[in-house]
Each structure stands twice: as C-alpha cells, then as structure tokens.
Amino acid sequence: MTTYALGDIQGCQPQLRELFGIIEDETPGAKLLFAGDLVNRGPASLETLRMVRDLGERAVAVLGNHDLHLLAVASEIRKMKSGDSVQPILDAPDREELIDWLRHRPMAYTANGILLVHAGVLPQWDLTVTMELAHEVEHVLRGSDWKDFLAEMYGNLPDKWDDSLTGTARLRCIVNGLTRLRFCTADGQMEFASKMGTNEAPQGYMPWFDVPGRKTREDTVVFGHWSTLGLLLRDNLVSLDTGCVWGGKLTAVRLDDRALFQVDCPGFLEPGDSPAKPTR
C-alpha cells in the first residue's frame, strides 16, 4: 500500500484537511503515518484528534511529547501551560473516548523497513530493541496504572541509556529518547535544553542521527519534533516537522518515492513565542 508520512499537526486541522485532500487526489485510500504531536498550540486540537481517529486502520499516529502532555493534563497530573490549546478536548462530550484512544497509540511503529518515532532513537538501540522498549511504555500507558506512570514520567534523568535500568527510571529514559531527543553525545547522553538547528549543537553533542555507528543507520527513520531542523531527506532519514504551528508548512512525504507535498500555514502562536521555547 502507498504510504505517506506527515509531520507534527499540533492542532492545525484546517491545514491537515487541506493536505489530506491533496493526498486523496493523488492516492485515494493511502496509508498515513503521523509522526506525533497531533495536538496543542494550534486552534483545532479537538478536530484533529477526531479526524485522525476516524481514519481508522489506515492511519498510524505515534505519541509525541504534546500528546503525552494532554494525557497528563486530562489526568490532573500536570497543569495547563501558557500557549496550551487543549481545553476544547477536555470540555468535549467525547473526551473520555478521545483520551482512551490517544493513550492506546504506539510509541514507535515499523513496517517495510520504516521506523516511525516522534523525536529520535538513541544510538545504542537497533530497530528490534527500539520496538521492544516502545512496547514496554505502551504496556503501562494502556494498563490500569497509566496515571501513576504519568505522574512519574517527567524529568531529565537518567539522561543516558543503560540496559540495567529498571522501573520508572527505565521508562522515563525510553520516553525521553522517543519523544524529546534532539542532541546527544557519541555514547548517547541526551541533552534537552537546546532547541535550535544542527549548527547550534552544544559542545560535545551532535544530532542523534549523526552519531557514528548508531544502530538504526541501516533503517529509514521517520520523525518530527524538531521544527528548527525542518525538512531533511536522506536515504535513511526523513525529518518532517516544518513548523506549521509557527507559520511554516505542514508536510507529507510519500515514502515510496520521496515525493513531497506541503501546504502553507498561517501560524497560531502568541507574539513572543519561539520554536526554541521549551515544551517540557
């Protein structure tokens, strides 16, 4: 089946609807892979969730940091932050159905040589390990103690993977790698403060995908999260977050032939906001 990968929507449902129409004209019924952050900051997070949910099995959406933030806010574990735009979801009559649907989304997805994640993959993880670790988090999020996990999920430590990690520390490190990673050292120590592009990497750090010998280098990793990186197409890499919510574009790439489809976005953030502004 023809497959398209789409970058971070972040509640920009009018642009998603326009891009979806273009895709449908090109390839009716195509498979759609969403690189996470369906919600927040844009004006139509509720409509976005409903639209992607209603696509059924033809759509796969991995969880991003903004999606996890919504789960935490809905569970009264985290407070709303300035710039959040998820209140309509919390007020919706189908709120519980949407939250339940969201927490059952995968942390990572693979098919036909593609690995889809929101942010990145630590260099020590190959495809099999990445999926196994993602399933560990999914198991907890889909279980009866999911709110307890969310209450312990936030934090920057441990910032380096170790196979011996257990419990909350292990799950937090997995979540941070899959949903927050931009820069890390050659041995996989993560750095979370820097939000800008690759030319402003902190000393001693590099983009996760440029780590020599990373174990997913033979797989095609598709990801979003990094709007200041923007569109990046390599043989084994597809970066899709082109900053729709910041006034950039919403992007889809047809993975079969790397054809590019984009729509312009007006931007929806408050004056003074910046793509470099921390979200976690």
Disulfide bonds with the S-S distance in Angstrom:
Cys244-Cys265 2.35
